[in-house]
Amino acid sequence: MSALVYLIPIALLLGLGGLAACLWAARAGQFDDLDGAASRILFDDPETNRRTRK
Amino acid sequence: MTTLALPRSLAPAAQDALCAHCGAAAPAGSGFCCTGCEAAYALVNRLGLGSYYGRRALDPDRPPPRPDPLAAIDPTAFAEAAGEGQWTLDLAVHGLHCAACVWLIETMLAADPAITRARLNATTARLSLAWTGPREKAAQLAAQVGALGYRVAPIAASDMRADREESRELLHAMVVAGFAAANVMLLSVSVWAGAAGEMGSSTRDLFHWLSAAITLPALLYAGRPFARSAWAALRIGRTNMDVPISIGVALATAVSLFETLNGGAHAYFESATMLVFFLLVGRYLDRRARGQARSAVMHFLSLARSPARRILSDGSSETVAPEALRPGDLVQVASGEKLPADGVLLDGESSIDTAVLTGEALPKAARQGDLLHAGTVNLGAPLRLRVTALGDQTLVGRIATLVSEAEGGRAAYRSIAERVARGYAPTVHALAALSFAGWVLLGGADWRMAMLIAAAVLIITCPCALALAVPASGLVAASRLARGGVLLKSATALERLAEVDTIVFDKTGTLTLGRPRLVRDGGFAEADLAAAAELAAVSRHPLSRALVEATAAASPAEGVAEHAGQGLSLGGTRLGSRLFCGIEDDDGAVGPELWLTRPAHEPVRFRFEDALRPDAVEAVAALRASGYRLVLLSGDRAPSVAAVAGAVGISDWQSALLPAAKAAWIERARAEGRRVLMVGDGLNDAPALAAAHASLAPAHAADATSGAADAVFQGERLGAVPVLLATAKAAGRVARQNLVFALAYNALAVPLAIAGFVTPLIAALAMSSSSLAVVGNALRLNGSGRRA
């Protein structure tokens, strides 16, 4: 049972990390255009586009 | 499976090639249907983006709009400063048909070094731009996108900000609830597994404490949407599904906390968090489905927002947003622009396209001193207007007010979920209270055990399946309809559509396409048509546009004079009305026509008709076969209404009806107990749309009309109507099945809970399985749609 002392904090920290990443992605607008994101990967991305897709 | 249909426009025998840019029919050999498409094709290839044509997926039923240099707008007045010489602008882009369009537009704009942001959201069709340099660059950017065939319109960033804030809050709440549910479940499963084995009570208590530490902050944050809605309902003395949800979650958490404090064996933290998580998922998806419809409608609203050119006292002019105008201002309206306000025509004469008000395709002549209305389009020479009314005070604004008043009646509609909720909440609360009292008084249990049992009753009855039952089926139906081009705006639209027994159609723009088309009756040669199109290419008159549309590449001739309300002339050549061309009236006129007279040539007549939607006859026949009573109510003259009614096969029709008369007809039908679906597009239909039990409008409809409608359909096909009604019925069936299932599950589980057999493990299992069953049943709707 003593393994719980470090296993549980590790599990919770991993979970919190996932939560933080999810919230960051939502705040950064990554869920704003789910339809477009699905098909964007199918197209080449010319150098110029990287500058303007913010 | 759908079969690949050939574009209907291929049907005319003489045409067998497709335009390389827009995919519409083009004369053999030319490769393009019009000069605009030729220019767009050249532009795309010049930029090195020719691979676009290989990548896109064209829907033959919904061809992209043609490039239209006359439709260009100047959005400069809507650009907002973003500091350090930066400007930002949001544009609604109309005519996107696949992901390749997004790529084409973004890549084209990105080639300009002044542009710092060019991001097109495919879900909302909003293009977000930022650039450095002069503010006036906005016009050039809009023209660049317009030259490819897309229509752009400025949107005020604030229009959608509140909406986006709300869905973002839901998303955040969902993410937090998901995190909490997963971690608490992890701890709970360990407790349940350990209860049979060697887990000591101190380890169990530790796990309960950890669960509490995760649950409490998570629920305080993620439960807000439910608590707010429940509180709002209670405050006005009503109850909704959120009331039992909020009470159930709050009580389960409180009891579990109490048990944890006292080292009890059972805690319900995982049930509480899972319940909130499931419900938030349902709510978020529901919001997304309807958000699409909302943004589509907002686009059409924004297409109507055109900047105004105000004339200052010193004679110079400035471009301002329409909100900045004041009564008494002088406004200049260029040819092809929308009038920004109601006003009096100061001088000269022009022809005005009033389709937005009346639904009629042909323009009206306007003379000095005439009162003109906001939203109508100036088709003639530039005109000057003295503003008399703005915003809500304009005719359009007043009709919109009328519509929102008529909608008050519909807001009272109780959805089936609300009707169930009204009886459900008091029942389960009474049951919980009774089982508490029963165990204490009759069962001889101590109050702590009785409290646990009461909490179990509340959790097991917590309407997870019930609250998901209706939204799940509605969501699946809505997304299936969206793929077919029908967008649902109202949450209860599906239920109301399923109850419809009478369908009322408007004529122009609803059964017909609402714009004139050249009739190839053999009365003219292709050379005549080409000669006429050269003149017509400079004009915005609908008949001229129809003439140009019927030809291959027509290049506008130099020096054409336009005579408002009469016709066009170039030297001795005249194109216009019978009177203008000096032709004697022979009473042979059927519908609109144009005459072409040239020196040393016989006069030539071009006839036009307002064509039926391509599948109007089949759609009407399908509706009649399904047993609906069909009625045609039109504001048009009797002969043309009779012709259309005969063509589609509607025997019950009325003509020359004023907007109020249409609404009155619907009120009468309602009084007779009929449930009416109104299908219409003009602003004159808006009161009728609002008065009807359910309503549908084509997506091109006027602002207030699409605002009043429950659903809008895109494209030229009327077949959307029978599909919509069938889907609504199927969704209603599934929703009822789900409700019956959810209630049956409760009937089974509640006695167990009252008897005290329900442990947290059983509660969690029962809740998840019933929710999954309900969602799975709703997904069947998707499958049946694919087979059809």
Interface residues (C-beta under 8 A of the other chain):
Chain A: M1 L4 I8 A11 L12 G15 L16 G18 L19 C22 L23 A26 R27 F31 D32 D33 L34 D35 G36 S39 R40 L42 F43 P46 T48 N49 R51 T52 R53 K54
Chain B: R55 C98 A99 A100 V102 W103 E106 T107 L109 A110 A111 I115 T116 R117 A118 R119 L120 N121 A122 T123 T124 R164 R168 L171 H172 V175 V176 F179 A182 N183 L186 G200 T203 L206 L210 I214
